[in-house]
């Protein structure tokens, strides 16, 4: 009885190993790695940045307009980075006597956006608007060695508030 049990067990084990070897050597009809690579770049991000012209610094309307152009473009890039990298939120509430005294929410986004293009840049009334698009299919050039150098230097720019 015990030898019959071991015989059945070894036969089942042998069949399982043979089936595993047979199916592991078989090639599937579609190559999933190519399909996944193509699908991973079939989407795009769009963003819109707004800046009020009258609220900009500048002695003339032309200077205010130029600052509004810069501010709306930066806002559009910020929104694009939020979509790609996400937003870090910090919240703080102060409660005293079961009453909300103070409520603060801070958001941050940090990221590098390359390859975005300006779709439209225009003003409507007193607001300047910039629309950006980042098409993931156009980013294949970023894999080139000259874009991946580690010895690139960071340029520090003076912080400016446009609105």
Secondary structure as a PSIPRED ss2 file (coil, helix, strand):
# PSIPRED VFORMAT (PSIPRED V4.0)

   1 X C   1.000  0.000  0.000
   2 X H   0.000  1.000  0.000
   3 X H   0.000  1.000  0.000
   4 X H   0.000  1.000  0.000
   5 X H   0.000  1.000  0.000
   6 X H   0.000  1.000  0.000
   7 X H   0.000  1.000  0.000
   8 X H   0.000  1.000  0.000
   9 X H   0.000  1.000  0.000
  10 X H   0.000  1.000  0.000
  11 X H   0.000  1.000  0.000
  12 X H   0.000  1.000  0.000
  13 X H   0.000  1.000  0.000
  14 X H   0.000  1.000  0.000
  15 X H   0.000  1.000  0.000
  16 X H   0.000  1.000  0.000
  17 X H   0.000  1.000  0.000
  18 X H   0.000  1.000  0.000
  19 X H   0.000  1.000  0.000
  20 X H   0.000  1.000  0.000
  21 X H   0.000  1.000  0.000
  22 X H   0.000  1.000  0.000
  23 X H   0.000  1.000  0.000
  24 X H   0.000  1.000  0.000
  25 X H   0.000  1.000  0.000
  26 X C   1.000  0.000  0.000
  27 X C   1.000  0.000  0.000
  28 X C   1.000  0.000  0.000
  29 X C   1.000  0.000  0.000
  30 X C   1.000  0.000  0.000
  31 X C   1.000  0.000  0.000
  32 X H   0.000  1.000  0.000
  33 X H   0.000  1.000  0.000
  34 X H   0.000  1.000  0.000
  35 X H   0.000  1.000  0.000
  36 X H   0.000  1.000  0.000
  37 X H   0.000  1.000  0.000
  38 X H   0.000  1.000  0.000
  39 X H   0.000  1.000  0.000
  40 X C   1.000  0.000  0.000
  41 X C   1.000  0.000  0.000
  42 X C   1.000  0.000  0.000
  43 X C   1.000  0.000  0.000
  44 X E   0.000  0.000  1.000
  45 X E   0.000  0.000  1.000
  46 X E   0.000  0.000  1.000
  47 X E   0.000  0.000  1.000
  48 X E   0.000  0.000  1.000
  49 X E   0.000  0.000  1.000
  50 X E   0.000  0.000  1.000
  51 X E   0.000  0.000  1.000
  52 X E   0.000  0.000  1.000
  53 X C   1.000  0.000  0.000
  54 X C   1.000  0.000  0.000
  55 X C   1.000  0.000  0.000
  56 X C   1.000  0.000  0.000
  57 X C   1.000  0.000  0.000
  58 X C   1.000  0.000  0.000
  59 X C   1.000  0.000  0.000
  60 X C   1.000  0.000  0.000
  61 X H   0.000  1.000  0.000
  62 X H   0.000  1.000  0.000
  63 X H   0.000  1.000  0.000
  64 X H   0.000  1.000  0.000
  65 X H   0.000  1.000  0.000
  66 X H   0.000  1.000  0.000
  67 X H   0.000  1.000  0.000
  68 X H   0.000  1.000  0.000
  69 X H   0.000  1.000  0.000
  70 X H   0.000  1.000  0.000
  71 X H   0.000  1.000  0.000
  72 X H   0.000  1.000  0.000
  73 X H   0.000  1.000  0.000
  74 X H   0.000  1.000  0.000
  75 X H   0.000  1.000  0.000
  76 X H   0.000  1.000  0.000
  77 X H   0.000  1.000  0.000
  78 X H   0.000  1.000  0.000
  79 X H   0.000  1.000  0.000
  80 X H   0.000  1.000  0.000
  81 X H   0.000  1.000  0.000
  82 X H   0.000  1.000  0.000
  83 X H   0.000  1.000  0.000
  84 X H   0.000  1.000  0.000
  85 X H   0.000  1.000  0.000
  86 X C   1.000  0.000  0.000
  87 X C   1.000  0.000  0.000
  88 X E   0.000  0.000  1.000
  89 X E   0.000  0.000  1.000
  90 X E   0.000  0.000  1.000
  91 X E   0.000  0.000  1.000
  92 X E   0.000  0.000  1.000
  93 X E   0.000  0.000  1.000
  94 X E   0.000  0.000  1.000
  95 X E   0.000  0.000  1.000
  96 X E   0.000  0.000  1.000
  97 X C   1.000  0.000  0.000
  98 X C   1.000  0.000  0.000
  99 X E   0.000  0.000  1.000
 100 X E   0.000  0.000  1.000
 101 X E   0.000  0.000  1.000
 102 X E   0.000  0.000  1.000
 103 X E   0.000  0.000  1.000
 104 X E   0.000  0.000  1.000
 105 X E   0.000  0.000  1.000
 106 X E   0.000  0.000  1.000
 107 X E   0.000  0.000  1.000
 108 X E   0.000  0.000  1.000
 109 X C   1.000  0.000  0.000
 110 X C   1.000  0.000  0.000
 111 X C   1.000  0.000  0.000
 112 X C   1.000  0.000  0.000
 113 X C   1.000  0.000  0.000
 114 X C   1.000  0.000  0.000
 115 X C   1.000  0.000  0.000
 116 X C   1.000  0.000  0.000
 117 X E   0.000  0.000  1.000
 118 X E   0.000  0.000  1.000
 119 X E   0.000  0.000  1.000
 120 X E   0.000  0.000  1.000
 121 X E   0.000  0.000  1.000
 122 X E   0.000  0.000  1.000
 123 X E   0.000  0.000  1.000
 124 X E   0.000  0.000  1.000
 125 X C   1.000  0.000  0.000
 126 X C   1.000  0.000  0.000
 127 X E   0.000  0.000  1.000
 128 X E   0.000  0.000  1.000
 129 X E   0.000  0.000  1.000
 130 X E   0.000  0.000  1.000
 131 X E   0.000  0.000  1.000
 132 X E   0.000  0.000  1.000
 133 X E   0.000  0.000  1.000
 134 X E   0.000  0.000  1.000
 135 X E   0.000  0.000  1.000
 136 X H   0.000  1.000  0.000
 137 X H   0.000  1.000  0.000
 138 X H   0.000  1.000  0.000
 139 X H   0.000  1.000  0.000
 140 X H   0.000  1.000  0.000
 141 X H   0.000  1.000  0.000
 142 X H   0.000  1.000  0.000
 143 X H   0.000  1.000  0.000
 144 X C   1.000  0.000  0.000
 145 X H   0.000  1.000  0.000
 146 X H   0.000  1.000  0.000
 147 X H   0.000  1.000  0.000
 148 X C   1.000  0.000  0.000
 149 X C   1.000  0.000  0.000
 150 X C   1.000  0.000  0.000
 151 X C   1.000  0.000  0.000
 152 X C   1.000  0.000  0.000
 153 X C   1.000  0.000  0.000
 154 X C   1.000  0.000  0.000
 155 X C   1.000  0.000  0.000
 156 X C   1.000  0.000  0.000
 157 X C   1.000  0.000  0.000
 158 X C   1.000  0.000  0.000
 159 X C   1.000  0.000  0.000
 160 X C   1.000  0.000  0.000
 161 X C   1.000  0.000  0.000
 162 X C   1.000  0.000  0.000
 163 X C   1.000  0.000  0.000
